[in-house]
Amino acid sequence: MMQYLSQLFKLARIYFTPYGVGLGHASRLLAIAERLSTSDIRVKFSSFGEAVNFLTVHGYDCKGVPPMELVWSSQGSFSIKGSIANIPQLFTNFGRQVNTEMKYVLSYSPDIIVSDTRLSPLFVAKILGIPSILILNQVKLLLSPRLREFRLARLYEKMNGEFLGLLWRMADRILIPDLPPPYTIAERNVWDTSTVSSGLSYVGFTSPKNEVSEERLDKVCNDLKLERDRPIVFFHLSGPKRTRFRILENVFSACKLLRQEIQYVVSGGTPDGSPDFKKIAQNGWYFEWCPVRDEIFVLSNIIVIRGGHAVISQAIQFGKPMLTIPIENHGEQIGNAEKVSKIGLGIMMSSAKLSPKNIADAVHRLLDDCSFQEKANEVMKISSDLDGIDNIVNIIRPYLK
């Protein structure tokens, strides 16, 4: 009888598979999952790295798979030499990923697989005949600016992109969580790949812009002794662990050079770090992991971030000018940061020019030049007309049985 009832009232099942480096991919699938989580829909995840703990902490079942990670230098930059040397291990782990995903999918029997920038779940979906949707803001792997000076390197990048485009096309739908041209933040990562360009759908940003009440804002201001009539800067730092140490060191020193009227909050971006704030100066506070990120986003005048697509899109949704400091040699982040600067939404600072003085000078310029805020308001209005999370949810629903 129980077996008959379970078949009669079979729950719809979704299998989400975010890329595990950083938390941007996991965060946007989490937002989609929360919009879809109802009594008749069951959700599971698979990932690797910090994303597994992040999703587990948020109450979801997240299975671990073998990692597919790039290599970072001890200085916190993307290591080209190390990543090339790691290619054999990446191929091995990709095969292990496919194997592991196959076991999970067979035991879970999802109606649809939703992948965020991962190929192995698409292979499994294709083999098993399960519909798949791909969320992607990086069609191709961009080389560092230094390598792109060479014609042969640019040719390799182009060929690599066309090959990856063929692989991404295994998905039934490819959704770009970005604004349509000409405001596409990930233009360098997405455009000009002929094998896949005709099948892309721009759905809008998927970083959640949560409504924040005045009561919550007042509580944060009271807790941190923030004065809303004085400038507030949010240093929202993220990325793989080895990339965070150098920038944090420079940010702490830069804060000492800020004008006296400027208040600041620093988030170290450690997913399992303490959510308690520490006063680090008369005008400054530090979180290992900021539990009131949305509130600080709303309260801040400018945001200082890396070059990840998710956090840039969130800054745009909140209408905040930004200082971007992309990870050194990280082609995707550099491309995103360059577009932010090109549109006029903020300032890009390369890791080569990273210093406390340069950070402080850029913060002062963003606060003093009203053109950055005017452009942020303009693009925020464009983004508000496209709810990426709702658009993706509406695309997923017809696949659920």
BALOBA-1460 file (C-alpha; in Angstrom, 3 decimals):
// residues 401
<rec num="1" residu="m" x="0.000" y="0.000" z="0.000"/>
<rec num="2" residu="m" x="2.777" y="2.446" z="0.953"/>
<rec num="3" residu="q" x="4.653" y="1.660" z="-2.260"/>
<rec num="4" residu="y" x="1.471" y="2.325" z="-4.272"/>
<rec num="5" residu="l" x="0.948" y="5.664" z="-2.531"/>
<rec num="6" residu="s" x="4.574" y="6.746" z="-3.081"/>
<rec num="7" residu="q" x="4.241" y="6.019" z="-6.800"/>
<rec num="8" residu="l" x="0.872" y="7.768" z="-6.969"/>
<rec num="9" residu="f" x="2.227" y="10.891" z="-5.273"/>
<rec num="10" residu="k" x="5.732" y="10.772" z="-6.743"/>
<rec num="11" residu="l" x="7.718" y="13.878" z="-5.907"/>
<rec num="12" residu="a" x="9.320" y="15.823" z="-8.718"/>
<rec num="13" residu="r" x="13.115" y="15.596" z="-8.384"/>
<rec num="14" residu="i" x="15.775" y="18.109" z="-9.392"/>
<rec num="15" residu="y" x="19.507" y="17.451" z="-9.280"/>
<rec num="16" residu="f" x="21.619" y="20.638" z="-9.025"/>
<rec num="17" residu="t" x="25.346" y="20.428" z="-9.781"/>
<rec num="18" residu="p" x="27.298" y="23.664" z="-9.222"/>
<rec num="19" residu="y" x="31.005" y="24.137" z="-9.871"/>
<rec num="20" residu="g" x="32.722" y="23.989" z="-6.482"/>
<rec num="21" residu="v" x="35.479" y="26.641" z="-6.617"/>
<rec num="22" residu="g" x="34.342" y="29.835" z="-4.928"/>
<rec num="23" residu="l" x="30.708" y="30.190" z="-3.891"/>
<rec num="24" residu="g" x="29.160" y="32.114" z="-6.804"/>
<rec num="25" residu="h" x="27.938" y="29.029" z="-8.678"/>
<rec num="26" residu="a" x="26.572" y="27.367" z="-5.547"/>
<rec num="27" residu="s" x="24.914" y="30.599" z="-4.390"/>
<rec num="28" residu="r" x="22.871" y="31.087" z="-7.540"/>
<rec num="29" residu="l" x="21.726" y="27.442" z="-7.666"/>
<rec num="30" residu="l" x="20.841" y="27.737" z="-3.982"/>
<rec num="31" residu="a" x="18.633" y="30.751" z="-4.799"/>
<rec num="32" residu="i" x="16.905" y="28.781" z="-7.574"/>
<rec num="33" residu="a" x="16.467" y="25.746" z="-5.304"/>
<rec num="34" residu="e" x="14.887" y="27.868" z="-2.581"/>
<rec num="35" residu="r" x="12.442" y="29.332" z="-5.102"/>
<rec num="36" residu="l" x="11.532" y="25.787" z="-6.231"/>
<rec num="37" residu="s" x="11.512" y="23.994" z="-2.873"/>
<rec num="38" residu="t" x="7.875" y="23.107" z="-2.224"/>
<rec num="39" residu="s" x="6.123" y="20.116" z="-0.726"/>
<rec num="40" residu="d" x="5.933" y="18.372" z="-4.100"/>
<rec num="41" residu="i" x="9.492" y="19.058" z="-5.318"/>
<rec num="42" residu="r" x="12.593" y="17.350" z="-3.945"/>
<rec num="43" residu="v" x="16.064" y="18.840" z="-4.425"/>
<rec num="44" residu="k" x="19.568" y="17.376" z="-4.191"/>
<rec num="45" residu="f" x="23.016" y="18.792" z="-4.961"/>
<rec num="46" residu="s" x="26.440" y="17.509" z="-5.880"/>
<rec num="47" residu="s" x="29.642" y="19.545" z="-5.888"/>
<rec num="48" residu="f" x="33.151" y="19.727" z="-4.450"/>
<rec num="49" residu="g" x="35.376" y="22.112" z="-2.509"/>
<rec num="50" residu="e" x="33.927" y="24.827" z="-0.275"/>
<rec num="51" residu="a" x="30.564" y="24.601" z="-2.040"/>
<rec num="52" residu="v" x="29.754" y="21.277" z="-0.338"/>
<rec num="53" residu="n" x="29.957" y="22.729" z="3.160"/>
<rec num="54" residu="f" x="28.192" y="25.928" z="2.057"/>
<rec num="55" residu="l" x="25.172" y="24.029" z="0.698"/>
<rec num="56" residu="t" x="25.104" y="21.620" z="3.637"/>
<rec num="57" residu="v" x="25.078" y="24.519" z="6.107"/>
<rec num="58" residu="h" x="22.032" y="25.860" z="4.245"/>
<rec num="59" residu="g" x="20.207" y="22.587" z="4.931"/>
<rec num="60" residu="y" x="20.535" y="20.791" z="1.580"/>
<rec num="61" residu="d" x="21.770" y="17.287" z="0.831"/>
<rec num="62" residu="c" x="24.971" y="17.857" z="-1.164"/>
<rec num="63" residu="k" x="26.970" y="14.853" z="-2.358"/>
<rec num="64" residu="g" x="30.712" y="15.273" z="-2.761"/>
<rec num="65" residu="v" x="32.427" y="14.470" z="-6.068"/>
<rec num="66" residu="p" x="36.143" y="14.422" z="-7.045"/>
<rec num="67" residu="p" x="37.368" y="18.019" z="-7.467"/>
<rec num="68" residu="m" x="38.124" y="19.758" z="-10.750"/>
<rec num="69" residu="e" x="40.149" y="22.682" z="-9.455"/>
<rec num="70" residu="l" x="42.667" y="25.042" z="-10.998"/>
<rec num="71" residu="v" x="46.035" y="25.571" z="-9.320"/>
<rec num="72" residu="w" x="46.815" y="28.730" z="-7.316"/>
<rec num="73" residu="s" x="50.254" y="30.077" z="-6.480"/>
<rec num="74" residu="s" x="51.412" y="30.825" z="-2.944"/>
<rec num="75" residu="q" x="50.927" y="34.546" z="-3.784"/>
<rec num="76" residu="g" x="47.245" y="33.935" z="-4.516"/>
<rec num="77" residu="s" x="47.303" y="34.200" z="-8.314"/>
<rec num="78" residu="f" x="46.148" y="31.700" z="-10.891"/>
<rec num="79" residu="s" x="49.111" y="29.442" z="-11.683"/>
<rec num="80" residu="i" x="49.307" y="28.760" z="-15.426"/>
<rec num="81" residu="k" x="52.319" y="26.457" z="-15.086"/>
<rec num="82" residu="g" x="50.765" y="24.553" z="-12.195"/>
<rec num="83" residu="s" x="47.434" y="24.169" z="-13.974"/>
<rec num="84" residu="i" x="49.099" y="22.802" z="-17.128"/>
<rec num="85" residu="a" x="51.081" y="20.345" z="-15.011"/>
<rec num="86" residu="n" x="47.821" y="19.327" z="-13.339"/>
<rec num="87" residu="i" x="46.048" y="18.452" z="-16.625"/>
<rec num="88" residu="p" x="46.578" y="14.656" z="-16.275"/>
<rec num="89" residu="q" x="45.013" y="14.777" z="-12.808"/>
<rec num="90" residu="l" x="42.117" y="16.870" z="-14.139"/>
<rec num="91" residu="f" x="41.367" y="14.260" z="-16.804"/>
<rec num="92" residu="t" x="41.521" y="11.511" z="-14.188"/>
<rec num="93" residu="n" x="39.216" y="13.398" z="-11.850"/>
<rec num="94" residu="f" x="36.806" y="14.181" z="-14.674"/>
<rec num="95" residu="g" x="36.413" y="10.469" z="-15.337"/>
<rec num="96" residu="r" x="35.926" y="9.861" z="-11.627"/>
<rec num="97" residu="q" x="33.381" y="12.684" z="-11.524"/>
<rec num="98" residu="v" x="31.347" y="11.108" z="-14.324"/>
<rec num="99" residu="n" x="31.497" y="7.757" z="-12.531"/>
<rec num="100" residu="t" x="30.428" y="9.243" z="-9.199"/>
<rec num="101" residu="e" x="27.663" y="11.349" z="-10.733"/>
<rec num="102" residu="m" x="26.337" y="8.297" z="-12.562"/>
<rec num="103" residu="k" x="25.906" y="6.444" z="-9.246"/>
<rec num="104" residu="y" x="24.191" y="9.407" z="-7.585"/>
<rec num="105" residu="v" x="21.846" y="10.032" z="-10.501"/>
<rec num="106" residu="l" x="20.871" y="6.369" z="-10.843"/>
<rec num="107" residu="s" x="19.998" y="6.182" z="-7.148"/>
<rec num="108" residu="y" x="18.121" y="9.502" z="-7.155"/>
<rec num="109" residu="s" x="16.314" y="9.296" z="-10.545"/>
<rec num="110" residu="p" x="15.866" y="13.062" z="-11.113"/>
<rec num="111" residu="d" x="13.441" y="14.488" z="-13.651"/>
<rec num="112" residu="i" x="16.047" y="17.043" z="-14.682"/>
<rec num="113" residu="i" x="19.711" y="17.844" z="-14.077"/>
<rec num="114" residu="v" x="20.633" y="21.522" z="-13.695"/>
<rec num="115" residu="s" x="24.365" y="22.095" z="-14.087"/>
<rec num="116" residu="d" x="26.202" y="25.296" z="-13.315"/>
<rec num="117" residu="t" x="29.469" y="25.326" z="-15.281"/>
<rec num="118" residu="r" x="30.104" y="21.578" z="-14.972"/>
<rec num="119" residu="l" x="30.464" y="19.137" z="-17.875"/>
<rec num="120" residu="s" x="30.337" y="15.763" z="-16.093"/>
<rec num="121" residu="p" x="26.620" y="16.023" z="-15.160"/>
<rec num="122" residu="l" x="25.834" y="16.827" z="-18.806"/>
<rec num="123" residu="f" x="27.629" y="13.643" z="-19.903"/>
<rec num="124" residu="v" x="25.592" y="11.625" z="-17.398"/>
<rec num="125" residu="a" x="22.340" y="13.294" z="-18.478"/>
<rec num="126" residu="k" x="23.109" y="12.524" z="-22.136"/>
<rec num="127" residu="i" x="23.987" y="8.885" z="-21.430"/>
<rec num="128" residu="l" x="20.874" y="8.290" z="-19.314"/>
<rec num="129" residu="g" x="18.499" y="10.322" z="-21.485"/>
<rec num="130" residu="i" x="17.630" y="12.795" z="-18.721"/>
<rec num="131" residu="p" x="16.842" y="16.414" z="-19.685"/>
<rec num="132" residu="s" x="19.520" y="18.901" z="-18.678"/>
<rec num="133" residu="i" x="19.799" y="22.654" z="-18.328"/>
<rec num="134" residu="l" x="23.149" y="24.430" z="-18.216"/>
<rec num="135" residu="i" x="23.646" y="27.752" z="-16.438"/>
<rec num="136" residu="l" x="26.843" y="29.308" z="-17.710"/>
<rec num="137" residu="n" x="28.615" y="32.628" z="-17.700"/>
<rec num="138" residu="q" x="31.926" y="31.267" z="-19.008"/>
<rec num="139" residu="v" x="31.629" y="29.504" z="-22.356"/>
<rec num="140" residu="k" x="35.393" y="29.498" z="-22.900"/>
<rec num="141" residu="l" x="38.525" y="29.526" z="-20.773"/>
<rec num="142" residu="l" x="40.234" y="32.883" z="-21.083"/>
<rec num="143" residu="l" x="44.004" y="33.094" z="-20.871"/>
<rec num="144" residu="s" x="45.766" y="35.762" z="-18.848"/>
<rec num="145" residu="p" x="46.381" y="39.178" z="-20.509"/>
<rec num="146" residu="r" x="50.110" y="38.434" z="-20.586"/>
<rec num="147" residu="l" x="49.601" y="35.261" z="-22.628"/>
<rec num="148" residu="r" x="46.999" y="36.866" z="-24.884"/>
<rec num="149" residu="e" x="49.675" y="39.186" z="-26.229"/>
<rec num="150" residu="f" x="50.864" y="36.219" z="-28.325"/>
<rec num="151" residu="r" x="48.964" y="35.375" z="-31.496"/>
<rec num="152" residu="l" x="49.418" y="31.620" z="-30.949"/>
<rec num="153" residu="a" x="47.899" y="31.898" z="-27.474"/>
<rec num="154" residu="r" x="44.883" y="33.794" z="-28.843"/>
<rec num="155" residu="l" x="44.436" y="31.099" z="-31.497"/>
<rec num="156" residu="y" x="44.546" y="28.417" z="-28.805"/>
<rec num="157" residu="e" x="41.976" y="30.323" z="-26.742"/>
<rec num="158" residu="k" x="39.679" y="30.533" z="-29.776"/>
<rec num="159" residu="m" x="40.003" y="26.820" z="-30.607"/>
<rec num="160" residu="n" x="39.521" y="25.887" z="-26.973"/>
<rec num="161" residu="g" x="36.344" y="27.954" z="-26.839"/>
<rec num="162" residu="e" x="34.878" y="26.388" z="-29.988"/>
<rec num="163" residu="f" x="35.592" y="22.877" z="-28.644"/>
<rec num="164" residu="l" x="34.049" y="23.664" z="-25.258"/>
<rec num="165" residu="g" x="31.057" y="25.155" z="-27.059"/>
<rec num="166" residu="l" x="30.413" y="21.787" z="-28.701"/>
<rec num="167" residu="l" x="30.530" y="20.075" z="-25.299"/>
<rec num="168" residu="w" x="28.248" y="22.607" z="-23.615"/>
<rec num="169" residu="r" x="25.688" y="21.984" z="-26.366"/>
<rec num="170" residu="m" x="24.971" y="18.565" z="-24.846"/>
<rec num="171" residu="a" x="22.540" y="20.458" z="-22.596"/>
<rec num="172" residu="d" x="18.949" y="20.872" z="-23.754"/>
<rec num="173" residu="r" x="19.062" y="24.574" z="-22.814"/>
<rec num="174" residu="i" x="21.960" y="26.960" z="-22.162"/>
<rec num="175" residu="l" x="21.012" y="29.885" z="-19.960"/>
<rec num="176" residu="i" x="23.279" y="32.904" z="-19.498"/>
<rec num="177" residu="p" x="22.664" y="34.535" z="-16.088"/>
<rec num="178" residu="d" x="23.513" y="37.973" z="-17.362"/>
<rec num="179" residu="l" x="22.090" y="41.044" z="-19.052"/>
<rec num="180" residu="p" x="21.607" y="40.916" z="-22.830"/>
<rec num="181" residu="p" x="24.041" y="42.848" z="-25.063"/>
<rec num="182" residu="p" x="25.412" y="45.486" z="-24.861"/>
<rec num="183" residu="y" x="25.410" y="45.292" z="-21.043"/>
<rec num="184" residu="t" x="26.558" y="41.659" z="-20.759"/>
<rec num="185" residu="i" x="29.134" y="41.624" z="-17.955"/>
<rec num="186" residu="a" x="30.629" y="38.316" z="-19.100"/>
<rec num="187" residu="e" x="30.942" y="39.412" z="-22.745"/>
<rec num="188" residu="r" x="34.559" y="38.257" z="-23.117"/>
<rec num="189" residu="n" x="33.678" y="34.875" z="-21.624"/>
<rec num="190" residu="v" x="30.498" y="34.336" z="-23.642"/>
<rec num="191" residu="w" x="30.568" y="36.143" z="-26.983"/>
<rec num="192" residu="d" x="32.315" y="35.141" z="-30.224"/>
<rec num="193" residu="t" x="32.038" y="31.342" z="-29.910"/>
<rec num="194" residu="s" x="30.291" y="30.186" z="-33.092"/>
<rec num="195" residu="t" x="29.627" y="26.576" z="-32.009"/>
<rec num="196" residu="v" x="27.281" y="27.698" z="-29.249"/>
<rec num="197" residu="s" x="26.332" y="31.352" z="-29.813"/>
<rec num="198" residu="s" x="22.990" y="30.641" z="-31.509"/>
<rec num="199" residu="g" x="21.719" y="28.578" z="-28.573"/>
<rec num="200" residu="l" x="22.253" y="31.059" z="-25.734"/>
<rec num="201" residu="s" x="19.373" y="32.573" z="-23.764"/>
<rec num="202" residu="y" x="20.064" y="35.654" z="-21.636"/>
<rec num="203" residu="v" x="17.809" y="35.328" z="-18.576"/>
<rec num="204" residu="g" x="19.078" y="38.102" z="-16.284"/>
<rec num="205" residu="f" x="21.116" y="37.966" z="-13.088"/>
<rec num="206" residu="t" x="20.552" y="35.094" z="-10.680"/>
<rec num="207" residu="s" x="22.175" y="36.632" z="-7.624"/>
<rec num="208" residu="p" x="19.278" y="37.110" z="-5.212"/>
<rec num="209" residu="k" x="18.373" y="40.682" z="-4.375"/>
<rec num="210" residu="n" x="16.605" y="40.061" z="-1.107"/>
<rec num="211" residu="e" x="14.279" y="42.683" z="0.255"/>
<rec num="212" residu="v" x="15.757" y="44.198" z="3.400"/>
<rec num="213" residu="s" x="13.430" y="45.893" z="5.882"/>
<rec num="214" residu="e" x="14.220" y="49.149" z="7.624"/>
<rec num="215" residu="e" x="13.986" y="47.252" z="10.899"/>
<rec num="216" residu="r" x="16.838" y="44.929" z="9.858"/>
<rec num="217" residu="l" x="18.903" y="47.863" z="8.595"/>
<rec num="218" residu="d" x="18.404" y="49.713" z="11.875"/>
<rec num="219" residu="k" x="19.468" y="46.632" z="13.837"/>
<rec num="220" residu="v" x="22.707" y="46.270" z="11.858"/>
<rec num="221" residu="c" x="23.430" y="49.975" z="12.263"/>
<rec num="222" residu="n" x="22.857" y="49.700" z="16.003"/>
<rec num="223" residu="d" x="24.967" y="46.541" z="16.357"/>
<rec num="224" residu="l" x="27.890" y="47.964" z="14.380"/>
<rec num="225" residu="k" x="27.380" y="51.595" z="15.427"/>
<rec num="226" residu="l" x="27.144" y="52.618" z="11.768"/>
<rec num="227" residu="e" x="25.982" y="56.151" z="10.970"/>
<rec num="228" residu="r" x="23.868" y="56.239" z="7.824"/>
<rec num="229" residu="d" x="24.735" y="59.853" z="7.048"/>
<rec num="230" residu="r" x="28.444" y="58.981" z="6.686"/>
<rec num="231" residu="p" x="30.035" y="56.974" z="3.806"/>
<rec num="232" residu="i" x="30.147" y="53.197" z="4.260"/>
<rec num="233" residu="v" x="32.475" y="50.921" z="2.262"/>
<rec num="234" residu="f" x="31.945" y="47.154" z="2.127"/>
<rec num="235" residu="f" x="35.059" y="45.079" z="1.396"/>
<rec num="236" residu="h" x="33.363" y="41.856" z="0.301"/>
<rec num="237" residu="l" x="36.262" y="39.500" z="-0.424"/>
<rec num="238" residu="s" x="35.845" y="36.001" z="-1.769"/>
<rec num="239" residu="g" x="37.455" y="33.353" z="-3.948"/>
<rec num="240" residu="p" x="39.603" y="30.266" z="-3.349"/>
<rec num="241" residu="k" x="41.289" y="30.304" z="0.062"/>
<rec num="242" residu="r" x="44.842" y="30.805" z="-1.225"/>
<rec num="243" residu="t" x="43.800" y="33.915" z="-3.170"/>
<rec num="244" residu="r" x="42.420" y="35.754" z="-0.130"/>
<rec num="245" residu="f" x="45.453" y="36.232" z="2.137"/>
<rec num="246" residu="r" x="47.327" y="38.864" z="0.100"/>
<rec num="247" residu="i" x="44.282" y="40.993" z="-0.650"/>
<rec num="248" residu="l" x="43.131" y="40.915" z="2.977"/>
<rec num="249" residu="e" x="46.559" y="42.100" z="4.099"/>
<rec num="250" residu="n" x="46.422" y="45.024" z="1.651"/>
<rec num="251" residu="v" x="42.819" y="45.892" z="2.534"/>
<rec num="252" residu="f" x="43.526" y="46.091" z="6.271"/>
<rec num="253" residu="s" x="46.429" y="48.444" z="5.566"/>
<rec num="254" residu="a" x="44.346" y="50.485" z="3.092"/>
<rec num="255" residu="c" x="41.623" y="51.015" z="5.676"/>
<rec num="256" residu="k" x="44.106" y="52.924" z="7.824"/>
<rec num="257" residu="l" x="44.544" y="55.404" z="4.934"/>
<rec num="258" residu="l" x="40.854" y="56.146" z="4.437"/>
<rec num="259" residu="r" x="39.468" y="59.540" z="5.398"/>
<rec num="260" residu="q" x="38.194" y="59.792" z="8.953"/>
<rec num="261" residu="e" x="34.533" y="60.129" z="7.952"/>
<rec num="262" residu="i" x="34.549" y="56.794" z="6.051"/>
<rec num="263" residu="q" x="33.176" y="53.725" z="7.824"/>
<rec num="264" residu="y" x="34.004" y="50.259" z="6.540"/>
<rec num="265" residu="v" x="33.097" y="46.583" z="6.947"/>
<rec num="266" residu="v" x="35.457" y="43.797" z="5.838"/>
<rec num="267" residu="s" x="34.208" y="40.275" z="5.119"/>
<rec num="268" residu="g" x="36.963" y="37.683" z="4.789"/>
<rec num="269" residu="g" x="34.802" y="35.288" z="2.756"/>
<rec num="270" residu="t" x="35.477" y="32.168" z="4.856"/>
<rec num="271" residu="p" x="32.335" y="29.964" z="4.520"/>
<rec num="272" residu="d" x="32.878" y="28.126" z="7.821"/>
<rec num="273" residu="g" x="34.271" y="31.195" z="9.585"/>
<rec num="274" residu="s" x="32.809" y="32.955" z="12.605"/>
<rec num="275" residu="p" x="29.737" y="35.131" z="11.932"/>
<rec num="276" residu="d" x="30.641" y="37.382" z="14.866"/>
<rec num="277" residu="f" x="31.960" y="40.861" z="14.086"/>
<rec num="278" residu="k" x="35.186" y="42.277" z="15.473"/>
<rec num="279" residu="k" x="35.925" y="45.973" z="15.804"/>
<rec num="280" residu="i" x="39.290" y="46.551" z="14.102"/>
<rec num="281" residu="a" x="39.412" y="50.353" z="14.256"/>
<rec num="282" residu="q" x="37.308" y="53.294" z="15.324"/>
<rec num="283" residu="n" x="35.399" y="53.150" z="12.017"/>
<rec num="284" residu="g" x="35.945" y="49.505" z="11.016"/>
<rec num="285" residu="w" x="34.516" y="46.037" z="11.590"/>
<rec num="286" residu="y" x="35.593" y="42.587" z="10.409"/>
<rec num="287" residu="f" x="33.665" y="39.357" z="9.812"/>
<rec num="288" residu="e" x="35.275" y="36.041" z="8.883"/>
<rec num="289" residu="w" x="31.869" y="35.312" z="7.312"/>
<rec num="290" residu="c" x="29.308" y="38.097" z="7.112"/>
<rec num="291" residu="p" x="25.801" y="36.920" z="8.111"/>
<rec num="292" residu="v" x="24.256" y="40.311" z="7.253"/>
<rec num="293" residu="r" x="25.667" y="40.685" z="3.754"/>
<rec num="294" residu="d" x="22.437" y="41.945" z="2.184"/>
<rec num="295" residu="e" x="22.027" y="44.574" z="4.871"/>
<rec num="296" residu="i" x="25.614" y="45.793" z="4.394"/>
<rec num="297" residu="f" x="25.097" y="45.845" z="0.608"/>
<rec num="298" residu="v" x="22.096" y="48.137" z="1.044"/>
<rec num="299" residu="l" x="23.823" y="50.397" z="3.575"/>
<rec num="300" residu="s" x="27.102" y="50.752" z="1.669"/>
<rec num="301" residu="n" x="27.985" y="53.543" z="-0.738"/>
<rec num="302" residu="i" x="30.518" y="51.430" z="-2.627"/>
<rec num="303" residu="i" x="31.527" y="47.762" z="-2.729"/>
<rec num="304" residu="v" x="35.086" y="46.415" z="-3.030"/>
<rec num="305" residu="i" x="35.064" y="42.920" z="-4.550"/>
<rec num="306" residu="r" x="37.025" y="40.442" z="-6.680"/>
<rec num="307" residu="g" x="35.868" y="39.817" z="-10.263"/>
<rec num="308" residu="g" x="33.385" y="36.990" z="-9.776"/>
<rec num="309" residu="h" x="30.255" y="37.211" z="-11.896"/>
<rec num="310" residu="a" x="27.816" y="36.531" z="-9.047"/>
<rec num="311" residu="v" x="29.027" y="39.292" z="-6.737"/>
<rec num="312" residu="i" x="29.317" y="41.811" z="-9.596"/>
<rec num="313" residu="s" x="25.729" y="41.093" z="-10.600"/>
<rec num="314" residu="q" x="24.599" y="41.527" z="-7.000"/>
<rec num="315" residu="a" x="26.375" y="44.879" z="-6.746"/>
<rec num="316" residu="i" x="24.575" y="45.966" z="-9.941"/>
<rec num="317" residu="q" x="21.208" y="44.822" z="-8.589"/>
<rec num="318" residu="f" x="21.759" y="46.935" z="-5.468"/>
<rec num="319" residu="g" x="22.920" y="49.899" z="-7.573"/>
<rec num="320" residu="k" x="26.388" y="50.119" z="-6.030"/>
<rec num="321" residu="p" x="29.549" y="51.467" z="-7.696"/>
<rec num="322" residu="m" x="32.407" y="49.018" z="-7.229"/>
<rec num="323" residu="l" x="36.150" y="48.602" z="-7.048"/>
<rec num="324" residu="t" x="37.028" y="45.253" z="-8.614"/>
<rec num="325" residu="i" x="40.314" y="43.485" z="-7.839"/>
<rec num="326" residu="p" x="40.264" y="40.284" z="-9.935"/>
<rec num="327" residu="i" x="42.460" y="37.324" z="-9.099"/>
<rec num="328" residu="e" x="45.800" y="37.624" z="-10.886"/>
<rec num="329" residu="n" x="45.925" y="35.756" z="-14.235"/>
<rec num="330" residu="h" x="42.268" y="34.711" z="-13.832"/>
<rec num="331" residu="g" x="40.943" y="35.387" z="-17.337"/>
<rec num="332" residu="e" x="37.241" y="35.209" z="-16.481"/>
<rec num="333" residu="q" x="37.449" y="37.604" z="-13.532"/>
<rec num="334" residu="i" x="39.654" y="40.019" z="-15.454"/>
<rec num="335" residu="g" x="37.149" y="40.031" z="-18.338"/>
<rec num="336" residu="n" x="34.252" y="40.746" z="-15.967"/>
<rec num="337" residu="a" x="36.171" y="43.515" z="-14.195"/>
<rec num="338" residu="e" x="37.168" y="45.132" z="-17.499"/>
<rec num="339" residu="k" x="33.497" y="45.273" z="-18.553"/>
<rec num="340" residu="v" x="32.539" y="46.914" z="-15.225"/>
<rec num="341" residu="s" x="35.138" y="49.600" z="-15.907"/>
<rec num="342" residu="k" x="34.124" y="49.917" z="-19.584"/>
<rec num="343" residu="i" x="30.466" y="50.537" z="-18.702"/>
<rec num="344" residu="g" x="31.429" y="53.076" z="-16.054"/>
<rec num="345" residu="l" x="30.145" y="51.125" z="-13.057"/>
<rec num="346" residu="g" x="33.429" y="51.233" z="-11.215"/>
<rec num="347" residu="i" x="37.194" y="50.949" z="-11.238"/>
<rec num="348" residu="m" x="39.276" y="47.868" z="-11.994"/>
<rec num="349" residu="m" x="42.571" y="47.382" z="-10.166"/>
<rec num="350" residu="s" x="44.986" y="44.737" z="-11.386"/>
<rec num="351" residu="s" x="46.820" y="42.608" z="-8.848"/>
<rec num="352" residu="a" x="50.078" y="44.048" z="-10.189"/>
<rec num="353" residu="k" x="49.008" y="47.491" z="-8.912"/>
<rec num="354" residu="l" x="47.585" y="46.212" z="-5.645"/>
<rec num="355" residu="s" x="48.770" y="48.313" z="-2.726"/>
<rec num="356" residu="p" x="47.138" y="49.922" z="0.314"/>
<rec num="357" residu="k" x="47.552" y="53.428" z="-1.166"/>
<rec num="358" residu="n" x="46.052" y="52.468" z="-4.534"/>
<rec num="359" residu="i" x="43.065" y="50.821" z="-2.839"/>
<rec num="360" residu="a" x="42.451" y="53.873" z="-0.639"/>
<rec num="361" residu="d" x="42.815" y="56.253" z="-3.616"/>
<rec num="362" residu="a" x="40.309" y="54.224" z="-5.667"/>
<rec num="363" residu="v" x="37.817" y="54.197" z="-2.792"/>
<rec num="364" residu="h" x="38.090" y="57.986" z="-2.461"/>
<rec num="365" residu="r" x="37.610" y="58.475" z="-6.210"/>
<rec num="366" residu="l" x="34.492" y="56.270" z="-6.268"/>
<rec num="367" residu="l" x="33.001" y="58.223" z="-3.389"/>
<rec num="368" residu="d" x="33.858" y="61.647" z="-4.835"/>
<rec num="369" residu="d" x="32.897" y="61.127" z="-8.515"/>
<rec num="370" residu="c" x="29.080" y="61.048" z="-8.795"/>
<rec num="371" residu="s" x="29.210" y="59.655" z="-12.364"/>
<rec num="372" residu="f" x="29.824" y="56.154" z="-10.977"/>
<rec num="373" residu="q" x="26.637" y="56.276" z="-8.893"/>
<rec num="374" residu="e" x="24.638" y="57.679" z="-11.822"/>
<rec num="375" residu="k" x="25.732" y="54.804" z="-14.071"/>
<rec num="376" residu="a" x="25.058" y="52.258" z="-11.303"/>
<rec num="377" residu="n" x="21.494" y="53.586" z="-10.991"/>
<rec num="378" residu="e" x="20.995" y="53.347" z="-14.764"/>
<rec num="379" residu="v" x="22.166" y="49.715" z="-15.075"/>
<rec num="380" residu="m" x="20.313" y="48.711" z="-11.886"/>
<rec num="381" residu="k" x="17.057" y="49.799" z="-13.568"/>
<rec num="382" residu="i" x="17.858" y="47.652" z="-16.630"/>
<rec num="383" residu="s" x="18.640" y="44.623" z="-14.458"/>
<rec num="384" residu="s" x="15.471" y="45.018" z="-12.375"/>
<rec num="385" residu="d" x="13.378" y="44.260" z="-15.482"/>
<rec num="386" residu="l" x="14.962" y="40.787" z="-15.761"/>
<rec num="387" residu="d" x="14.485" y="38.409" z="-12.811"/>
<rec num="388" residu="g" x="16.948" y="35.648" z="-13.680"/>
<rec num="389" residu="i" x="15.852" y="33.349" z="-10.865"/>
<rec num="390" residu="d" x="12.179" y="33.523" z="-11.846"/>
<rec num="391" residu="n" x="13.031" y="33.071" z="-15.516"/>
<rec num="392" residu="i" x="15.080" y="29.919" z="-14.797"/>
<rec num="393" residu="v" x="12.416" y="28.526" z="-12.450"/>
<rec num="394" residu="n" x="9.826" y="28.961" z="-15.204"/>
<rec num="395" residu="i" x="12.103" y="27.142" z="-17.673"/>
<rec num="396" residu="i" x="12.673" y="24.223" z="-15.238"/>
<rec num="397" residu="r" x="9.033" y="23.651" z="-14.221"/>
<rec num="398" residu="p" x="7.768" y="22.098" z="-17.505"/>
<rec num="399" residu="y" x="10.417" y="19.341" z="-17.144"/>
<rec num="400" residu="l" x="9.052" y="18.217" z="-13.756"/>
<rec num="401" residu="k" x="6.707" y="15.223" z="-13.913"/>
